[in-house]
Amino acid sequence: MKTTSKIALASVVLVFAAGSSYAATAAENWENSCASCHGADGKGQTKQGKKLKVKDYTDAKIQAELKDDEMAKAILDGVKGDNGKERMKGFKDELSEPDAKDLVAFVRKLKA
């Protein structure tokens, strides 16, 4: 193998390795997975959020009712309504437990 080919191959491997070790921040995960319903600000005033009647995470009273472990479970496993229908899909295939805990911490910071 020529030296140039080895260098090119090594560069590709390094770029891939760097990209695969990148972990999204809680803010990025919120934007990508949550904001379409819950809103960028957490108030739930999006079209979908209003339809689903999602909670306003900026409200201190709502925040006080939420338990961290229950929120993390909801993020990973999803939420079903009283009728058994899915209200929120689970993200366990896209987010790790630490990611879910980071999102819970992010939600806590939305409190006004």
C-alpha positions as CSV (number, residue, x, y, z in Angstrom):
1,M,0.0,0.0,0.0
2,K,1.4,3.4,-0.9
3,T,2.1,5.9,1.8
4,T,-0.5,8.3,0.4
5,S,-3.1,5.6,0.5
6,K,-2.2,4.8,4.1
7,I,-2.5,8.4,5.1
8,A,-5.8,8.8,3.4
9,L,-7.2,5.6,5.0
10,A,-5.9,6.7,8.4
11,S,-7.6,10.1,7.9
12,V,-10.9,8.5,7.1
13,V,-10.7,6.2,10.1
14,L,-9.9,9.2,12.4
15,V,-12.8,11.2,11.0
16,F,-15.2,8.3,11.5
17,A,-13.9,7.6,15.0
18,A,-14.3,11.2,16.0
19,G,-17.8,11.5,14.6
20,S,-19.0,8.3,16.2
21,S,-17.8,9.3,19.7
22,Y,-19.7,12.6,19.5
23,A,-22.5,12.8,22.0
24,A,-25.3,15.3,21.5
25,T,-25.9,17.7,24.3
26,A,-29.2,17.8,26.2
27,A,-30.1,21.0,24.4
28,E,-29.5,19.3,21.0
29,N,-31.5,16.3,22.1
30,W,-34.3,18.6,23.3
31,E,-34.3,20.5,20.0
32,N,-34.2,17.2,17.9
33,S,-36.6,15.1,19.9
34,C,-38.8,17.2,22.2
35,A,-39.2,20.8,20.9
36,S,-41.7,19.9,18.1
37,C,-44.3,19.2,20.8
38,H,-43.0,20.8,24.0
39,G,-41.6,23.9,22.3
40,A,-38.1,25.3,22.4
41,D,-39.0,27.1,25.6
42,G,-40.8,24.1,27.2
43,K,-44.2,25.8,27.3
44,G,-45.9,23.3,25.0
45,Q,-47.5,26.0,22.8
46,T,-46.7,24.3,19.5
47,K,-49.5,23.0,17.3
48,Q,-48.8,19.4,18.4
49,G,-48.3,20.4,22.0
50,K,-51.6,22.1,22.1
51,K,-53.3,19.1,20.5
52,L,-51.8,16.7,23.0
53,K,-52.2,19.2,25.9
54,V,-48.6,18.8,27.0
55,K,-47.5,20.3,30.3
56,D,-45.9,23.7,30.6
57,Y,-42.4,22.8,31.9
58,T,-41.8,26.5,32.8
59,D,-44.5,26.3,35.5
60,A,-43.0,25.8,39.0
61,K,-46.2,23.9,40.1
62,I,-45.9,21.4,37.2
63,Q,-42.1,21.0,37.9
64,A,-42.9,20.2,41.6
65,E,-45.3,17.4,40.5
66,L,-42.7,15.8,38.2
67,K,-40.3,13.1,39.6
68,D,-36.9,12.8,37.9
69,D,-37.1,9.0,37.6
70,E,-40.6,9.1,36.1
71,M,-39.5,11.7,33.6
72,A,-36.5,9.7,32.5
73,K,-38.7,6.6,32.2
74,A,-41.2,8.6,30.1
75,I,-38.4,9.8,27.8
76,L,-37.1,6.3,27.2
77,D,-40.3,4.3,27.2
78,G,-42.8,6.8,26.0
79,V,-46.2,7.8,27.4
80,K,-49.6,6.3,26.9
81,G,-52.9,8.0,27.6
82,D,-55.7,6.7,29.7
83,N,-57.1,5.0,26.6
84,G,-53.8,3.1,26.1
85,K,-52.9,5.1,23.0
86,E,-49.4,6.4,22.6
87,R,-49.2,10.1,23.5
88,M,-45.4,10.3,23.3
89,K,-43.0,7.8,21.6
90,G,-40.2,6.4,23.6
91,F,-36.6,7.3,22.7
92,K,-34.8,4.3,24.1
93,D,-33.5,3.4,20.6
94,E,-32.0,6.9,20.2
95,L,-31.1,8.0,23.7
96,S,-29.1,6.3,26.5
97,E,-30.1,6.5,30.2
98,P,-27.5,9.2,30.8
99,D,-29.0,11.1,27.9
100,A,-32.4,10.8,29.4
101,K,-31.1,12.0,32.8
102,D,-29.4,15.0,31.0
103,L,-32.8,15.8,29.4
104,V,-34.5,15.7,32.8
105,A,-31.9,18.2,34.1
106,F,-32.5,20.3,31.0
107,V,-36.3,20.3,31.7
108,R,-35.6,21.4,35.3
109,K,-33.7,24.4,34.0
110,L,-36.8,25.5,32.0
111,K,-38.6,26.4,35.3
112,A,-39.4,30.1,35.4
